């Protein structure tokens, strides 16, 4: 850690191989070697897309692949949470409705502009053709609290808030008839969970709530699609272990009265042997430990990340 690291993912410019695969009768996964995933549900009369990619130009590739398997209209876009890299491509689908939890809409109101500027600065490669993003923010046209059921013809699709974790507004897309789940960033696979806006104390229970549904297949926020119950269990366990390991280390440091810089260095070294091979490990750790330090110090809700705060934090911990 003696050599300063380039900020966030600004050094990550390698293009990833995209996979578009069917994981159950009505669900498909658009994945890209650890880049943000998109989940697709093809119902009897229309299509639902969960998580949009970062720009309309990038969404166009998702649409192209959907059109290889169906000509049904894309009626619904679901925002599993508010992060810009997940929502700013929404305009590219021409959907009739953009759906989100009320908690997610509240976060867009509170911090959407700051998050947009922050994420574009962190992930230059993931905002390809950023000029195609319409001015302003992506707003849901319909919100819900707790649970909402959609019918795509005879196909039942449930949007459910199972608890806080990655953000306070996290929503999963659940197909009860085929035990298939689109998790958003509540679950990652072979990719480091980003927890800069997380609720560390709540996240493990939320993962237990996902496990209680007994998914047979799952599209995680990042990483390969999980197509067996064993793979789903592995994804849940890996995500839970990482969140628990970060928070346990940070709690220990806070109780000992150590400052953020010291706690970060300790936690990084503790977790590096087990998790450093995961995608975006070096990117996520400063943000994750900063949020965990706040939560362990009594700050119940995440502070707003701005482009300026990002750089200040990175210089303090990695400079």
N, C-alpha and C positions, 0 to 999 in steps of 0.2 A: 504493500500500500504506500510505498515511499514515492512512487511516480504518480503524478497527477493524472487522473483519468479525464478523457474528453467528456463534456457534459452529456448526461443522460444517454440518449441513443444517437447522438449526432455523428458518431463514428460508424454506425451500423448502416451501410449503404448496399449491402449484398441483397440482390433480388432473391425471392423465395419461390419455390415450386408450389403451384396451387393444385389442390386436389378437390374434386367435386364428387361426392360419393353418397349413395343411398344407404341410410342406416336403419330404416324400418319401412313399413309399407308406404307411409306418407311423408317421411322426414328425410332431409338431405343435409349434408354438411359441406360447407365451403371453408377449407382450411389451407394454411400456407406456412407450414414448418415453424410454427410459433408466433407468426403474425396474428393479428386479431381475426377471429373466425366469424362467420355468418351462418345462422341456421335457417333452413327453409322448410316450410310445411306446405305440401301440395294437396289441397282438399278436393272435394267433389266439384266445386264450382269456382274456386279462386285459390290464390297463393298468399301465404303469410311469410314475411321475412323478419327475422329477429337479429338485430344489430346490423348496421347498414354499410359498414366500411367508412373510411374517413372523408371521402369526397365523392360527389356524383360521378366523376370520371372513373373512380375505382368501383363504384356501384355498378357501372355499366358492364363490367366483366361478370359480376354476379348475375345480372339480368341475362347476359348472353348465354350463360350456362343453364339458367332456368329455362330459357327458350329452346334449349336442345332437348328438353324432356317434356315440356308442356307449353301450350299456348293460352292457358287460363290466365285471366287478369290478376295482377298483383294488387290485391285489395287492402291488405293490412301490412303496416310496418310496426314492429314492436321495439321499443327502446328498453332494453333490460336495465339500463341505468343511464346516467346523464353525460358520461365522459365523451368529449368531442370526437375522439377517434372511433367511437361507436355510432355516433348519431349524425354527423355532418354530411353523410352521403345520402340522407333520406330523400332529398329532392330528386335523386336519380331513378326512383322507382315509380313515380306517378301514382302512388297509392291513394286510395280513397280515404283511409284513416291512418293516423299515426297514434299509436297507443302507448301509454306509460302509466306507472303508478302516480298517484297524486304527490307522493314524496319525491319522486324524480322530477316532476314539474316544479315543485317548490325549490329544488336544488338548482334547476335551470334559472329560475327567477333570481335566486340568491347569488349564484356564482358562475352562471353559464358563460358570461363574457370573459371573465378571468380565466376560466378553465380552457376556453377556446384558444386564447393567446398563449397560455402555458403549454398546452399539448402540442401546438404547431411548432413551438420552439424546441420541445423535447424530441419530437419524432419526424424529422424532415422527410425521411423516405416514406413514411406512412401517410403523408398528406400529398400524394402525387396529384399534380394539376390542381393545387389548392385554389386556384382562381375560379374553378367551377363551383365552389361552395357559394351559395347565395349569400348576400349580405345579411347580417343579423344571426339569430340563433334558430335551431330546429325546435319547433314547438309541437307538443302533442295536440291532436284534435279531440282526443277523448282520454279521460283519466279514470282510474278506479282505486279503491282502497281494499286491500286484503285479497280479493279474488274476483275474477271476471271470466265468464265462459263465452266463447265464440263457437258458432256452428258454421263450418265450411261445408255446406250441404249437410250430410249426415255425420261428418267427422267432428267430434268434440275436441276443442282445444281450450285448455284452461291457462289463464295468466294468474300466477299466484305469487304473493309476497310471503316467503317462508321465514323471514327474519332478516335482520341487518347483517352485513358482512363486508363486502367490497365497498358498498355505500349504504346509506339508510334507505334507498329506494329500490333495492335489488328486486327484480322480477324474474321468475322462471317461466318458461313455456312448457306445458305438460300435456302430452297426449295420453290420456289414461287408457284408451283402448289398446294401445300398443306399447305402453310402458316406456315411452321415449321422452327425454327431457332436453331442452335447450337451456343451459344454465347461466349464460352470460359469464361474467368474470368471478362469480362465486366459486367456480371450479376451474382449475387449470391442470394441464397434463404435460409434464416435462417443461413447464414454463413457470417462471417465478411469479407468484401472486403480487400484484401491485396493491399496496395497502396504505397509500398516502391519504386516502379518504375513508379509511376503514373503521370498523368497530371490532377491535380484537377480542373483547370479552364475549361478544355475541356470535362471531363468525363460526366457531366450532359447533355450537348448537344448531345454527342454520344448516350446516352441512349434515348434521344428524337428521334434521327434518327432511332434507333431500333424500338421504339414505332410507328413511322410513317409507318413502314412496316406492322403493325397490325398482329403480329404473333398470331396464334391460339394455338401453342404449342412451348415450348422452353426448351432446355437442358441448365441449368446454369453451371457455372464452378464448383460450389459446391452446395449441397442441392438437394432436391427432384426435379424430373422432373415436369415441369409446363405444364399442359395438357388442360387448358381452357384459354380463353382470360382474364378472371378475375384473374387467378393465375399468368399469365404473367405480367399483370399490377401491381400486388402486388410485384412481384420480381423486376420489374423496379423501382417502387416507393421506395421500401426498400433500394435498392442499391443507388439510387439517394439521398435519405435523409441522409444516412450514410456519403457519400462523402461530401455532402454539410455541414452537421453538423461539421465534422472534420475540414474542411477548414475554416468555419466561426469562429470557436473557435480559431484556430491557427492564422488566420489573425488578430483577435482582440488582441491576445497576442503580436504579432510582432509589430503592430501599437503602442502598449503601451510600447514597448522597453523591454519586458521581455525576459529572456534567454530561451533556449530550455527546460531545466529541469523544469522550472516553468510552461511553456506553456504545456508541457506534462502532468504534474500533474493536471493542471486545466482541460485540455481537457478530460483526462481519467475520472475524477470525473463527468464532465458534461454528458458524453456519457454512462457511466456505467449503469444508471438506465434503459435506453432505449435499449441498445444493448448487455449487458454483457451475456445474455443467448445465443447469437449466437455462433456458433462454431468458434474456434481460435480467440476469441476477445482479450484475454491477449497476445497471440502471435503477432497479427497484430498491435496492437496499438502503440508500440514504433517505428516500422518501418513506419507506416502511418503518425504519427505526425512528425517524423524526415523529411520525404519527404515533407509534407505540409509546415513545417517551412522553408525548403530550398526554395520552390516555392514562398511562401509569402515574402521571403527575397530577391527575384529577381533572383534566380537560376532556369532558365527556364527548363533545362533538368536534369533528375535524375543523381545523382552521382552513381558510381559503388559500389555495395555492395560486399565486400570481407569477407571471414570467419573472418579475423582479425577485420575489421570494425564492423561486426555484434556484436562481443563480447564486443568491446569498447563501442559501443552505448548502449548495454544492461546494462553493468555495470554502465554507467553514468546515465541512466534513471531508472533502476530497482534495482541497487545494494544497 
